Amino acid sequence: MELVLITALGVGGATVIGAIIGFIFKNISHKFSDIVLAFAAGVMLAAAVLGLIFPSLEYGGKYGIVITVAGILTGAFFLNLIDKLVPHLHKMVGPDIESHKNADLDKVLLFVMAIAIHNLPEGIAAGVGFGSGDTSRALIIASGIALQNVPEGMVIITPMIAAGVSSKKTFVCALITGLVEVVGTLIGFFAVSFSTAILPFALAFAGGTMLYVISDEMIIETHAHGSERAATYSLLIGFCIMLITDTLLG
């Protein structure tokens, strides 16, 4: 339990680390941001497949494939439902972050809320990983999510400051988005711990939410500013590094 709590704080804290970087380097280029985010997408893709979907098939037994497919699609549908209530992150960021200088505060706060809501299922994915009992794979999943949270925290800073929000309140907002992920991690862990019967479905559900985020948010964002080639190779490198790590730990 102690390791789960520490990891949950680490996953949520990655957003805060990103926010601090955003304060220090307010004019990070889109190309650099896209490369980092694409690398994180590759890490998350490997974590979703190797750490969640494959184990779901293993734990599912005779009906493993049915349970896993159902879980993936349910997870994706769940995030699709969320997207109907809040805006897509890539649409909120826009083609040029400088455009936020003229954005009104309501739109910027909606953007921050969207990040916070999307962080909940990511936290649940990390928690479900620990609930499976495979600590090494759970740490890989959590690492992938944490890595993705760094650039996410970075993009919060500039639009909020440009909209006139004080540095202190901006940091608090970034902290809240990270805390949402901590809560999600604990929810995922306890849900699976209380009932191992739901483990295969929960693993696949978490994998489906991660695949949805990668396809619907991260890849689109990294390919929106002319750096798609670098982003593609960055994603492949991230995936391969996690594949090697999983193989060595396995």
Stockholm file with secondary structure:
# STOCKHOLM 1.0

chainA/1-250         MELVLITALGVGGATVIGAIIGFIFKNISHKFSDIVLAFAAGVMLAAAVLGLIFPSLEYGGKYGIVITVAGILTGAFFLNLIDKLVPHLHKMVGPDIESHKNADLDKVLLFVMAIAIHNLPEGIAAGVGFGSGDTSRALIIASGIALQNVPEGMVIITPMIAAGVSSKKTFVCALITGLVEVVGTLIGFFAVSFSTAILPFALAFAGGTMLYVISDEMIIETHAHGSERAATYSLLIGFCIMLITDTLLG
#=GR chainA/1-250 SS CHHHHHHHHHHHHHHHHHHHHHHHCTTCCHHHHHHHHHHHHHHHHHHHIIIIIHHHHHHHGGGHHHHHHHHHHHHHHHHHHHHHHSCCHHHHHCSCGGGGGGCCHHHHHHHHHHHHHHHHHHHHHHHHHHHTTCHHHHHHHHHHHHHHHHHHHHHHHHHHHHTTCCHHHHHHHHHHHHHHHHHHHHHHHHHHHHCGGGHHHHHHHHHHHHHHHIIIIIHHHHTSSSCHHHHHHHHHHHHHHHHHHHHHHC
#=GC SS_cons         CHHHHHHHHHHHHHHHHHHHHHHHCTTCCHHHHHHHHHHHHHHHHHHHIIIIIHHHHHHHGGGHHHHHHHHHHHHHHHHHHHHHHSCCHHHHHCSCGGGGGGCCHHHHHHHHHHHHHHHHHHHHHHHHHHHTTCHHHHHHHHHHHHHHHHHHHHHHHHHHHHTTCCHHHHHHHHHHHHHHHHHHHHHHHHHHHHCGGGHHHHHHHHHHHHHHHIIIIIHHHHTSSSCHHHHHHHHHHHHHHHHHHHHHHC
//
